[in-house]
Amino acid sequence: MIPSVFEDIAGFEPLKDVPKEQLKWMVDNSLLTELEPGDYLFKAGDPIAGTHFILKGQLRLFIAQAKGERTLAFFDTHEITGYLPFSRGLQATAMGQATEPTLLLTFPIEKTKELIEHHFELTQALVHVMTSRVREYTALQQQNEKMMALGKLSAGLAHELNNPAAAIVRGSTLLQKHLQLQPETFKKVMRIQMTEAEVDKVNAMLFEVLGRSDKPVLTMMKKMELEDELLDCLDELEVDNSAEIAENLVEFGFSCEDVTAISGMVKGSSLSSVLNWINNNLVTEKMVLDIREASQRIEKLISSVKNFTHMDRDSDKQYTNIHSGISSTLNMLEFKRRKNNVQLEEHYDTNLPEVKVFVGELNQVWTNIIDNALDAMEANGKGILSIETKKEKESVVVSITDNGPGIPDEVKSRIFDPFFTTKDIGKGTGLGLDVVTRIIKQHDGYINVDSEPGNTTFRVCFPING
């Protein structure tokens, strides 16, 4: 035994209460290793050699990614890494590299059985190191999972908000320019010679057309055909600006017969000015409708965020409509669903009573399962996401189905395990379904999965009056 090494080992905080004879035994059965900066202690896939006690220097733990490396942790002087008693991992999952001249003492994994059988205090100290490591790593990974989920939702939400926001800016700018042209139109209107009765007839005709409820949904070809017909009609009546007027009038449901009817109510010299006045009003109406629709879309998204985060309520269980949370989640993930060309099918039992749940937590369940389903269908370039709700006795059952490639049998039994993931590096931490499981158990419920190629269904069941 090297005295200085024993003194160093005795100075490790986790080993301070371990009897000296046990530390002496460990040092006598260990190997010293010296590393220069850049040297690897182990690489991903290597068998784990044993427990590493860093006497001097620093180790960097990292994984390789498509766009470089991701540092997981640094281990400094008087820290412990590598295999620990009762660990299940036997192969390194990351790289261990010295960042400076480093001296390590390695207790070989082959001696672990003897350690556990004959050296209780030393075993206890190393197990405590392992539990602390797992606790810290779990907290870090859970934070990473939350940040990744937040990143996905934020990206989709930003895209969803960008479109209506841009539409409002564009619409308001066009409306401002349009209104600036109104004085010229006003001059022409003031020159119109019409009686009050004639004005009432034209006004009634205008609102009759706008109020029609049987307007057909036009294909592009049909719309162009109707525009050509109306354009011919306007040209025959010698109406100025006929091309623009024809396009707008068709969009609001006017036909050649309607224009002909208006021409019978207006003196020939005033018809062009009347139709241009109507057209200007319809253009204004269209711009206002576009702005309103975009504003409503933003309002809907903000409402979804508010409902999704449950920010307006306390943290206790509340009675809520289960479909409201699912709908909010779908709104948050709508960009990703459309991007992956996924069709949504909803089969909801509208007679379901309100359920007593932690609303914010339950929305995390829908987010994780739906997000995984969308990821599963991404490779196909299209898919069908089906969501069903129903009541079974005193519980509610939510089934979420995708027609992706399915979950292989050798993987199915592990998908709810912490840190297990089939996603590429950087796309998942393996805690999504672990979080789901813990939340469902918190609600005294259960979750299971049935999967085969083309059909994967997650079923979530929990009491209505939890």
Beta strands, then each sheet from edge to edge (+ up, - down):
strand 1: 31-35
strand 2: 40-42
strand 3: 50-56
strand 4: 58-65
strand 5: 68-76
strand 6: 80-82
strand 7: 95-98
strand 8: 102-108
strand 9: 318-320
strand 10: 342-347
strand 11: 355-357
strand 12: 383-392
strand 13: 395-402
strand 14: 446-452
strand 15: 455-463
sheet 1: 1+ 8- 3+ 6-
sheet 2: 2+ 7- 4+ 5-
sheet 3: 9+ 11-
sheet 4: 10+ 12+ 13- 15+ 14-
end
